[in-house]
Amino acid sequence: MRQRKLKPDFFFDERVCECPFGARVMLLFLWMMGNQKGRVKKYDAIVAGSTFPLVHGVDFPSSVKALESVGLIEIGPGFIQVKDWDFWQPGCRPDRPGIPERIRLAVFARDGAACLLCNSQKRLSLDHIVPYSKGGPDTIENLRVLCLRCNIKRGNRG
């Protein structure tokens, strides 16, 4: 079994949260079994799923159906593909410097310390309007306050 890392936000993804507990366990199991591209031979998943202690007792067919219905996996001829594999992998790039404190404070003050999309005041984060990965700067004009849920839902869209 491989050791894998996931971005923490993975567990707050709405599609993951919609799945029954057994399907979430099965998804983590498939994640650990996947090759470098997130693909698992269907036969290997069925055999290992019936013997792996963590997944024992989880109904394989219904879990796979639940994961496929919300778009977390794709079933192919002889394989199961974990979708968005690369997106959920922690980045390999070096850590970038954080947003300067004075800019963070200015954005939170401007936005009233509440999510601009749902008005929540819990689990707040700063969101780049033009994503950092697409060249968006750490400026007051390009940042806004969103709760973690709204920020994750938005994803990497500009």
C-alpha positions in Angstrom: 0.0 0.0 0.0 1.4 3.4 -0.9 1.5 6.3 1.4 -0.3 9.3 -0.2 -1.0 12.9 0.8 -4.1 14.8 0.1 -4.8 18.5 0.3 -6.8 19.1 3.5 -9.6 20.9 1.5 -10.4 17.5 -0.1 -12.4 16.5 2.9 -14.6 19.6 2.6 -15.4 19.1 -1.1 -19.2 18.9 -1.5 -19.0 15.8 -3.7 -17.0 13.9 -1.0 -19.4 15.1 1.8 -22.5 13.9 -0.2 -21.2 10.3 -0.2 -22.1 7.8 2.4 -19.4 6.9 4.9 -18.5 3.6 3.3 -18.0 5.3 -0.1 -15.7 7.9 1.5 -13.7 5.1 3.0 -13.6 3.4 -0.4 -12.4 6.6 -2.1 -9.5 6.8 0.3 -8.7 3.2 -0.3 -8.7 3.7 -4.1 -6.6 6.8 -3.5 -3.9 4.7 -1.8 -4.0 2.0 -4.4 -3.9 4.3 -7.4 -0.9 4.5 -9.7 0.9 7.8 -10.4 -2.2 9.0 -12.4 -4.9 7.8 -9.9 -5.8 4.7 -11.9 -6.5 1.3 -10.2 -7.0 -2.0 -11.9 -10.6 -3.0 -11.2 -9.7 -6.5 -10.3 -7.0 -5.3 -7.8 -9.6 -3.0 -6.2 -12.2 -5.8 -5.8 -9.7 -8.3 -4.4 -8.0 -5.9 -2.1 -11.3 -4.3 -1.0 -12.5 -7.7 0.2 -9.4 -8.3 2.3 -8.2 -4.9 3.4 -9.3 -4.4 7.0 -10.4 -0.8 6.8 -12.7 -1.5 3.8 -14.0 -4.8 5.2 -17.8 -4.6 5.5 -18.0 -1.8 2.9 -20.2 -2.8 0.0 -17.9 -2.4 -3.0 -20.5 -2.1 -5.8 -22.7 0.5 -4.0 -19.7 2.5 -2.9 -18.3 2.6 -6.4 -21.7 3.6 -7.8 -22.0 6.4 -5.2 -18.5 7.7 -6.0 -19.2 7.6 -9.7 -22.6 9.3 -9.4 -21.0 12.4 -7.8 -18.1 12.5 -10.3 -15.3 11.4 -8.0 -14.3 8.4 -10.0 -14.7 7.1 -13.5 -15.2 3.5 -14.4 -13.3 2.3 -17.5 -12.8 -1.1 -19.1 -10.8 -2.9 -16.4 -9.9 0.1 -14.3 -11.2 2.7 -11.9 -9.9 6.3 -12.3 -9.9 8.7 -9.4 -11.0 12.0 -11.1 -9.2 15.3 -10.4 -6.2 13.3 -9.2 -3.6 16.0 -9.9 -5.8 18.8 -8.4 -6.0 17.0 -5.0 -2.3 16.3 -4.7 -0.3 18.7 -2.5 1.7 21.0 -4.8 5.3 20.2 -5.5 6.3 23.8 -5.9 8.3 25.5 -3.1 6.3 27.4 -0.5 5.5 30.9 -1.6 5.6 33.8 0.8 2.4 34.5 2.6 0.1 37.5 2.0 1.6 40.5 4.0 -0.3 41.1 7.3 -1.1 44.7 6.5 -2.9 43.6 3.3 -4.7 40.7 5.1 -6.0 43.1 7.7 -7.0 45.7 5.1 -9.1 43.2 3.1 -10.8 41.8 6.3 -11.6 45.3 7.4 -13.0 46.3 3.9 -15.1 43.1 3.7 -16.4 43.3 7.2 -14.8 40.1 8.4 -17.5 38.0 6.7 -17.8 35.8 3.6 -18.8 38.0 0.6 -20.8 35.1 -0.9 -22.8 33.6 2.0 -22.2 36.1 4.9 -20.6 33.4 7.1 -18.2 34.6 9.8 -16.7 31.1 10.4 -13.6 29.6 8.8 -12.7 32.7 6.8 -10.0 32.8 4.2 -8.7 35.2 1.6 -9.5 34.4 -2.0 -7.7 35.7 -5.0 -10.2 37.0 -7.6 -7.6 36.3 -10.3 -6.0 33.1 -8.9 -2.4 33.3 -7.8 -1.7 30.3 -10.0 -2.8 32.3 -13.0 -0.7 35.4 -12.1 -3.1 37.1 -9.7 -1.2 39.4 -7.3 -1.5 39.6 -3.5 -3.1 43.1 -3.7 -6.0 44.5 -1.8 -7.9 44.9 -5.2 -7.4 41.2 -6.1 -8.3 39.7 -2.7 -11.6 39.2 -1.0 -12.9 37.4 2.1 -14.6 34.0 1.6 -15.4 31.2 4.0 -13.5 28.0 3.3 -16.6 26.3 1.9 -17.2 29.1 -0.7 -13.5 29.3 -1.5 -13.2 25.6 -2.2 -16.5 25.6 -4.2 -15.0 28.4 -6.4 -11.8 26.4 -7.0 -9.1 27.8 -9.3 -11.4 29.8 -11.5 -10.7 33.4 -12.4 
